[in-house]
Amino acid sequence: MIIKKYDLSIIIPYYNDEKGIIKLVESIPQSDRIELIIINDHSASISWILAQYNHVEIKYYLQTEGNRWAGAARNYGLSLAQGKFIMFADSDDYFVSGAFDIIFNYITLDFDIVYFPPTSVNENGKKSLRHTKYSDLVTSYLNKKDEAIRYEFFVPWSKLYKSELIYKHNIQFDEVIASNDVMFSLKTGVMGRNFKVSSDTIYCVVESSTSLTKIFSEEVVDSRFDVLCNYNTFIAKNLCPAKKISTISCISRARRIGFYKMLYVLFYSLHKGYPILPDSNGFKRWLKRFFS
């Protein structure tokens, strides 16, 4: 068992984004309570960049063997983390000003998970809508105590995890090309009974035109659909079949691959009893992004 030497471990999968990693590291303040674990996922070394920073404990590892992609990198980081609490960040995102004053206040309260509403910008620094699903989940909980946040906050960032929750239940990321974080987020949300939802924003997502959310290769489309199927199976078994999520986004992506791929996803969804159309909140978010 790894001894917990730090209050907080921040795990970052990295792949060829020097400009992004610099901004992210510089958004983390000087503190001996933090360890920063950067896992380079089969890309060019950035040790020369990180060598200029000594305000925070940086542990940098090259992942050159085994599975690729962010899920494998995050699992590697989890195997090394020595923090009592854990956060995840993507190398092209950053923490907003004052974020760590807020984070350290919540560490003293000892929750399993704390959810924060993120914000987002695009590559040009203009406001994006990438964060809206997650900020809406926060608002819905704070206003109506809607616990959908526990199973629909699909991403690992903008959350604070007690490390004991992750290791006790042996929760890991799927080592797949896309949607590696969905099942991790679902399992931690379901198993983290002692949770808190904050109205404070600590994290900014940078919406990139080259991110996996913009890629529609067959491998990516298949990965996303496989994970969605696993998600709905877990939901039906551990929560409620009525909470299974719509497959419309997977059907839409499959259409870009080809007509028969779209038919396969559609008919498989119908066979399994997955909902096709999103709920009213999902439809509103889709309209907002469509007309933005």
Secondary structure, 3 states (H helix, E strand, C coil): CCCCCEEEEEEEEECCCHHHHHHHHHCCCCEEEEEEEEEEECCCCCHHHHCCCCCEEEEEEEECCCCCHHHHHHHHHHHHCCEEEEEECCCCCEECCCHHHHHHHHHCCCCCEEECCCEEEECCCCECCCCHHHHHHHHHHHHHCCCCHHHHCCCCCCEEEEHHHHHHCCCCCCCCCCCCCHHHHHHHHHHCCCEEECCCCCEEEEECCCCHHHCCCHHHHHHHHHHHHHHHHHHHHHCCHHHCCCCHHHHHHHHHHCHHHHHHHHHHHHHHCCCCCCCHHHHHHHHHHHCC
